[in-house]
Amino acid sequence: MKFLSFAIVLFAISSCSAQTEKLSLTPKKGKAVAVFASGCFWCTEHVFEAVVGVDEAVSGYSGGTTKNPSYESVGSNKTGHAEAIAVFYDPKMVSYKELVAVFFASQDPTTPNQQGPDKGSSYRSIAFYKNAAEKSIIEDKIKELTAKKVFAKPIVTEVKPVSDFYKAESYHQDYVKKNPNQPYVKGVSVPRYNKFIKTYKGKLKPKL
């Protein structure tokens, strides 16, 4: 469960009747989709939606085996899933290579089963690929970051083929935008986002 939000999350789970559903990862003509996991999907969704060329980032669960996992079951770290996002984007405006750069620039990929204050396998770092070309881009980026010693510790990001992606419950979508005064958002999500935009060299939308 997320730091500073345990009681709020339990209330949301008990009061929300929406179920998870498998999300199609087949993009519209001329568009593309990428899947990443790097800790809290509230934070990750907010980061990627700031990047020029990204149409939408959908919060969900991927990398596990249980069908139709819920937020509660994923948080138990028993389903194998990680909190993830499906990034729908325009490849004419932003490349997959650039999205991989965003992925690594917006997290600490050296902490096993942890991102910031959130601990557990559901918060692990995973870069999912759809084909050999995407896998090569991810692996080349890891080699580059390692050679340049960008991080003090070894990168532990998993590199895995895309698996089923389950869209998270509706109250998780656009969570940061809709809940700016929530304690976790103010204490973790916004600082993580601000740190990213201060260092990221790519193109960002004017303001979310």
ABEGO torsion letter per residue (X at the ends): XBBGAAAAAAAAAAABABBBBBBBABBBBGBBBBBBBBEBAAAAAAAAAABBGBABBBBBBBGBABBGBBAAAAAAGAAGBBBBBBBBBBAAABBAAAAAAAAAAABBAABBGBBEABBEAAABBBBBBABAAAAAAAAAAAAAAAAAGABABBBABBBBBBBBBBBBBAAABGAAAABAABAAAAAAAAAAAAAAAAABABBBBABX
